[in-house]
Amino acid sequence: MTPSAPSDPVPQTNTMHTGSVLLTNDVGLHARPSVKLTQLAKRFGAHIEFARAMTGPWVDAKSPVKVMRFKAAKGETLHFRASGADAAEALAAIVALVTRGFAVEHEESTQPPSE
């Protein structure tokens, strides 16, 4: 019996893409931004993680529980890394989401003032 060829002839990319971004929204990474981050991460096949330091510990960006437990505050820098076929696109999209403050400020500014 001879060994069979791999079923997927396309080589997988192991390139790690990295990026860092400053949290600028007033609420930091709390419930709503956590949900937005995980929802966006799940749109990609890449493995995506983030941390406070480049040395880790790293958190799975697709895990709502782990992301919500992270609790980063405004002014902290988040470091992201992604690997897989669409890692570059995933990293760019996530960095853009954080850079624009998860769109939280815009959404909150459209709420009517409470009396």
C-alpha positions in Angstrom: 0.0 0.0 0.0 1.4 3.4 -1.0 0.8 6.6 1.0 -2.0 8.7 -0.5 -1.5 12.2 -1.6 -3.0 15.0 0.6 -6.6 15.7 -0.4 -5.9 19.4 -0.5 -3.1 20.1 -3.0 -3.0 23.8 -2.3 -0.4 24.6 0.4 -1.7 26.4 3.5 0.0 29.7 4.3 1.6 29.9 7.7 2.4 33.6 7.4 1.6 35.5 10.6 0.2 39.0 10.1 0.4 41.4 13.0 -0.9 44.8 13.8 -1.4 47.1 16.8 -4.1 49.7 17.5 -4.9 52.1 20.3 -8.3 51.8 21.9 -9.7 55.4 21.6 -13.4 54.9 22.3 -14.5 56.0 25.8 -15.8 52.6 26.9 -12.9 50.5 25.8 -13.5 46.9 25.0 -16.7 46.2 26.9 -19.9 44.2 25.9 -20.9 45.9 22.6 -17.4 46.3 21.2 -16.6 42.7 22.2 -19.6 41.4 20.3 -18.6 43.5 17.2 -15.1 42.2 17.4 -16.1 38.5 17.6 -18.7 38.9 14.9 -16.2 40.4 12.5 -13.5 37.8 13.4 -15.9 35.0 12.7 -16.4 36.2 9.1 -12.9 35.1 8.3 -11.3 31.7 8.1 -8.1 32.9 9.6 -7.0 32.2 13.1 -7.2 35.6 14.9 -5.8 36.4 18.4 -5.1 39.6 20.3 -3.2 40.6 23.5 -2.1 43.6 25.5 1.5 42.8 24.9 3.3 41.3 21.9 4.5 38.5 24.2 0.9 37.6 25.1 -1.0 36.0 26.7 -3.1 35.8 23.5 -6.9 35.6 23.4 -9.0 34.0 20.6 -10.8 36.8 18.9 -13.6 34.5 17.8 -14.6 33.5 21.4 -17.2 35.9 22.8 -16.6 34.8 26.4 -12.8 35.2 26.2 -13.1 38.6 24.4 -15.6 40.0 27.0 -13.4 38.7 29.9 -10.4 40.7 28.4 -11.7 44.1 29.5 -9.3 46.5 27.9 -9.7 50.2 28.8 -9.5 53.4 26.7 -5.8 54.2 26.0 -4.6 50.6 25.9 -2.9 49.2 22.8 -4.3 46.0 21.5 -1.9 43.8 19.5 -3.5 41.5 16.9 -2.1 38.5 15.0 -3.7 36.4 12.3 -2.7 33.4 10.3 -4.4 31.5 7.5 -5.6 32.1 3.9 -7.4 35.4 4.5 -5.3 36.6 7.5 -4.2 39.9 5.8 -7.8 40.9 5.1 -9.0 39.8 8.5 -6.3 41.8 10.3 -7.0 44.9 8.1 -10.7 44.7 8.9 -10.3 44.3 12.6 -7.7 47.1 12.9 -10.1 49.3 11.0 -13.0 48.4 13.4 -10.9 49.3 16.5 -9.5 52.4 14.8 -13.0 53.8 14.2 -13.9 53.1 17.9 -16.1 50.1 17.0 -18.6 52.8 15.7 -19.8 53.0 19.4 -19.4 56.7 19.7 -21.5 57.3 16.5 -24.2 54.9 17.7 -24.3 56.5 21.1 -24.4 60.0 19.7 -27.6 59.2 17.8 -29.4 58.3 21.0 -31.9 60.9 22.2 -30.7 62.7 25.3 -32.2 61.3 28.6 -34.2 63.7 30.8 
